[in-house]
Amino acid sequence: MTFETFFNSEIKARLIKFFVYNGGQSFRVPAIAARLDVPTRLVKKPLAELAADGFVKGRVSSGFSVNRAFPFLEDIKLLVLEFPPITDGRLIKEANKIGRMKLLIVAGILINTEKARTDILLVGDNMSERKAERFLRFVESCVGTELRYTLLKTEEFKYRKSMFDRFVLDILEFPHRKVINKLKV
């Protein structure tokens, strides 16, 4: 196995990221495909290659998990965590489809920190819940794991902030990145 053959496809790279973000959990092929939002048939071959390389262990019948004995696991984790799972430009483009976004904060797994009350905070007006769910499924497919999210109307956010709501203050005090900030928070 060489570096080039290890990272030879987008699906394989997404699988590697998926297993890094999901730790030691075991997943069956259909569940992996659903989380990555790709057809099952596209996942099978790269997954078999990763199993042959020793990065994952398991069987199609019982599920796959990352092989903790893989010699380059820590190096791959560092490499995966160095790159953002999704670009800010793509987040802005997709988030603006939900409604009139005033504030988009990313935290937690999206900025590689453990201490966060939510991974995504969306604040805006005229937001469609269906479009918000579609946005979150898209972001989850990029990250490869489930995200914690909060959806607030602008007035509710302002009220909760003015009342020193612990949840809102924690989001603003813990490590985070403001992707959209029309509220000047």
Wavefront OBJ file of the C-alpha trace (Angstrom):
o trace
v 0.000 0.000 0.000
v 1.289 3.462 -0.953
v -0.042 6.882 -0.035
v -1.448 7.350 -3.538
v -3.330 4.051 -3.549
v -4.666 4.637 -0.057
v -6.392 7.924 -1.001
v -7.345 7.130 -4.585
v -11.025 8.138 -4.633
v -13.453 10.630 -3.156
v -15.625 7.861 -1.699
v -12.598 6.262 -0.049
v -11.565 9.612 1.439
v -15.113 10.133 2.756
v -15.077 6.626 4.241
v -11.803 7.343 6.009
v -13.237 10.569 7.383
v -16.423 8.720 8.399
v -14.522 6.133 10.409
v -12.252 8.733 12.022
v -15.231 10.830 13.181
v -17.199 7.785 14.358
v -14.421 6.172 16.385
v -14.834 2.531 17.272
v -18.491 2.161 16.317
v -19.420 -0.641 13.930
v -21.594 0.056 10.885
v -23.139 -2.088 8.175
v -22.704 -1.080 4.546
v -26.264 0.313 4.066
v -25.903 2.477 7.177
v -22.550 3.817 5.976
v -23.975 4.597 2.544
v -26.975 6.345 4.104
v -24.771 8.478 6.375
v -22.552 9.466 3.447
v -25.601 9.982 1.222
v -24.229 7.803 -1.584
v -25.590 4.620 -3.194
v -24.605 1.398 -1.424
v -23.008 -0.006 -4.578
v -20.462 2.858 -4.596
v -19.369 2.133 -1.025
v -18.673 -1.603 -1.288
v -15.462 -1.582 -3.359
v -13.629 1.250 -1.502
v -14.694 -0.306 1.808
v -13.278 -3.669 0.712
v -10.028 -1.889 -0.265
v -9.816 -0.223 3.166
v -10.402 -3.618 4.790
v -7.665 -5.177 2.626
v -5.311 -2.326 3.607
v -6.120 -2.959 7.280
v -7.704 0.428 8.009
v -11.096 -1.120 8.817
v -11.990 -4.519 10.143
v -15.173 -6.509 9.949
v -17.470 -8.247 7.519
v -20.388 -7.223 5.346
v -22.689 -9.355 7.521
v -21.574 -7.970 10.892
v -20.447 -4.461 10.015
v -17.205 -2.525 9.783
v -15.268 -0.439 12.280
v -11.911 1.285 12.288
v -8.990 -1.000 13.083
v -7.343 0.517 16.158
v -4.205 -1.537 15.421
v -3.719 0.138 12.014
v -0.149 1.513 12.114
v -0.957 4.935 10.629
v -4.287 5.519 12.399
v -3.123 8.435 14.563
v -1.434 10.113 11.596
v -4.579 9.746 9.472
v -6.711 11.118 12.315
v -4.480 14.183 12.525
v -4.635 14.625 8.756
v -8.419 14.280 8.621
v -8.961 16.658 11.541
v -6.634 19.234 9.958
v -9.030 19.799 7.054
v -12.476 21.280 7.661
v -15.242 18.793 6.829
v -17.036 21.490 4.807
v -15.973 24.932 3.593
v -17.526 28.134 4.915
v -18.539 29.124 1.385
v -20.484 25.909 0.935
v -22.092 26.317 4.363
v -23.215 29.854 3.500
v -24.576 28.799 0.118
v -26.566 25.897 1.556
v -27.712 27.751 4.711
v -29.108 30.666 2.726
v -31.555 28.247 1.084
v -33.261 27.743 4.469
v -34.490 31.311 4.871
v -33.130 34.736 5.793
v -30.094 33.709 7.815
v -28.808 36.214 10.361
v -26.317 34.057 12.259
v -24.627 30.738 11.554
v -22.233 29.440 14.173
v -20.293 26.216 13.850
v -18.762 24.534 16.872
v -18.017 21.107 18.259
v -17.092 18.496 15.699
v -17.072 21.066 12.869
v -14.112 22.870 14.442
v -12.589 19.807 16.116
v -13.500 20.619 19.695
v -15.218 18.321 22.142
v -16.695 20.968 24.401
v -19.782 22.360 22.687
v -23.497 22.433 23.432
v -24.358 22.274 19.726
v -22.447 21.759 16.489
v -24.497 24.209 14.404
v -26.529 27.204 15.513
v -28.837 28.630 12.847
v -30.571 31.936 13.576
v -32.841 33.615 11.063
v -36.330 34.435 9.868
v -38.766 32.768 7.487
v -36.895 29.494 7.853
v -38.330 26.324 6.407
v -37.957 23.287 8.678
v -37.889 20.976 5.671
v -35.076 22.981 4.087
v -33.253 23.080 7.434
v -33.486 19.276 7.675
v -32.147 18.975 4.118
v -29.271 21.336 5.019
v -28.405 19.303 8.106
v -28.515 16.000 6.184
v -26.130 17.560 3.659
v -23.696 18.739 6.346
v -23.923 15.392 8.148
v -23.100 13.594 4.903
v -20.000 15.790 4.533
v -18.904 15.134 8.094
v -20.020 11.508 8.176
v -21.622 11.650 11.607
v -24.740 12.987 13.271
v -24.648 16.601 14.403
v -26.304 18.448 17.242
v -28.032 21.547 15.941
v -30.151 24.438 17.128
v -32.591 26.418 15.010
v -33.805 29.751 16.457
v -35.791 32.683 15.137
v -33.958 36.010 15.362
v -36.240 37.448 18.037
v -35.962 34.326 20.197
v -32.165 34.407 19.943
v -32.038 38.108 20.884
v -34.411 37.531 23.803
v -32.482 34.537 25.111
v -29.189 36.426 24.774
v -30.594 39.452 26.629
v -31.886 37.166 29.418
v -28.405 35.606 29.724
v -29.746 32.193 28.767
v -27.093 29.641 29.768
v -27.435 27.640 26.540
v -26.917 30.655 24.270
v -24.105 32.035 26.429
v -22.338 28.658 26.414
v -22.454 28.583 22.618
v -20.947 32.073 22.471
v -18.351 31.420 25.191
v -17.141 27.966 24.082
v -14.894 27.696 21.023
v -16.858 28.423 17.859
v -16.635 30.106 14.456
v -19.168 32.573 13.092
v -19.799 31.785 9.434
v -22.660 34.280 9.000
v -22.892 37.165 11.463
v -25.422 39.805 10.429
v -26.397 40.303 14.083
v -22.898 41.552 14.974
v -22.697 39.121 17.918
l 1 2 3 4 5 6 7 8 9 10 11 12 13 14 15 16 17 18 19 20 21 22 23 24 25 26 27 28 29 30 31 32 33 34 35 36 37 38 39 40 41 42 43 44 45 46 47 48 49 50 51 52 53 54 55 56 57 58 59 60 61 62 63 64 65 66 67 68 69 70 71 72 73 74 75 76 77 78 79 80 81 82 83 84 85 86 87 88 89 90 91 92 93 94 95 96 97 98 99 100 101 102 103 104 105 106 107 108 109 110 111 112 113 114 115 116 117 118 119 120 121 122 123 124 125 126 127 128 129 130 131 132 133 134 135 136 137 138 139 140 141 142 143 144 145 146 147 148 149 150 151 152 153 154 155 156 157 158 159 160 161 162 163 164 165 166 167 168 169 170 171 172 173 174 175 176 177 178 179 180 181 182 183 184 185
